[in-house]
Amino acid sequence: QSVLTQPPSASGTPGQTVTISCSGTSSNIGSNNIYWYQQLPGTAPKLLIYRNNQRPSGVPDRFSGSKSGTSASLAISGLRSDDEADYYCASWDISLSGHYVFGTGTRVTVL
Amino acid sequence: QVQLRESGPRLVRPSETLSLICTVSGGSFSTYYWGWVRQPPGKGLEWIGCIYYTGSTNYNPSLKSRVTISLDTSKNQFSLKLNSVTAADTAFYYCVNTVKDPFGYEIWGQGPLVTVS
């Protein structure tokens, strides 16, 4: 029952920039930070972006996040074959005593 | 560097209780939140709930009536109990931890598949 909506798929050729959108509401993205996770095939998810646009150590600056109102986006520049993965946005939702919500997920394919 | 490792039965019968333990190594419990996330095979991520090091909890509203997350700081462990399980609860179950930010799950366990059958 994801409340954050993402496009199911996105694609690009090596070197291109791919952008993934994440749409929420005033009780989640509109009130709190956005987080992005990358899940490579067969592995646990990895935190890619926190607090809207901050990168944990080790995450290349090819990954960038932004937020505006109740929407957010993740941009992957200089697309590489090893960026092929599932990407999820997430945020804290202040409704119903507070809970964390993930997006529906976007499969990125490198053509 | 904190590491997490899940343990517990990989097969649970319908209507019974799914129980998992997450053992923490290399870190202290007084770092933000400890939680559980699950992922049915081939599907997206679902947040189950979290516990602060003080013991306060938050749960997914859709699972709240069936879930309990607790801490055992003496054993460096936290646990998940999900009762009255059905086949829909079959999933990879990850224990997670936040480090720099209270809502950014930076540390993940391996995520064993727990099957309800």
HADDOCK unambig.tbl for C-alpha pairs under 7 A between the chains (distance, minus, plus):
assign (segid A and resid 35 and name CA) (segid B and resid 104 and name CA) 6.46 0.50 0.50
assign (segid A and resid 44 and name CA) (segid B and resid 108 and name CA) 6.72 0.50 0.50
assign (segid A and resid 44 and name CA) (segid B and resid 110 and name CA) 6.33 0.50 0.50
assign (segid A and resid 44 and name CA) (segid B and resid 111 and name CA) 6.84 0.50 0.50
assign (segid A and resid 46 and name CA) (segid B and resid 106 and name CA) 6.82 0.50 0.50
assign (segid A and resid 47 and name CA) (segid B and resid 104 and name CA) 6.85 0.50 0.50
assign (segid A and resid 47 and name CA) (segid B and resid 105 and name CA) 6.34 0.50 0.50
assign (segid A and resid 47 and name CA) (segid B and resid 106 and name CA) 5.37 0.50 0.50
assign (segid A and resid 50 and name CA) (segid B and resid 104 and name CA) 5.82 0.50 0.50
assign (segid A and resid 96 and name CA) (segid B and resid 61 and name CA) 6.95 0.50 0.50
assign (segid A and resid 98 and name CA) (segid B and resid 58 and name CA) 6.85 0.50 0.50
assign (segid A and resid 99 and name CA) (segid B and resid 58 and name CA) 6.38 0.50 0.50
assign (segid A and resid 99 and name CA) (segid B and resid 59 and name CA) 6.31 0.50 0.50
assign (segid A and resid 99 and name CA) (segid B and resid 60 and name CA) 5.82 0.50 0.50
assign (segid A and resid 100 and name CA) (segid B and resid 47 and name CA) 6.28 0.50 0.50
assign (segid A and resid 101 and name CA) (segid B and resid 47 and name CA) 6.52 0.50 0.50
assign (segid A and resid 102 and name CA) (segid B and resid 45 and name CA) 6.45 0.50 0.50
assign (segid A and resid 102 and name CA) (segid B and resid 46 and name CA) 6.57 0.50 0.50
assign (segid A and resid 104 and name CA) (segid B and resid 44 and name CA) 6.27 0.50 0.50
assign (segid A and resid 105 and name CA) (segid B and resid 44 and name CA) 6.35 0.50 0.50
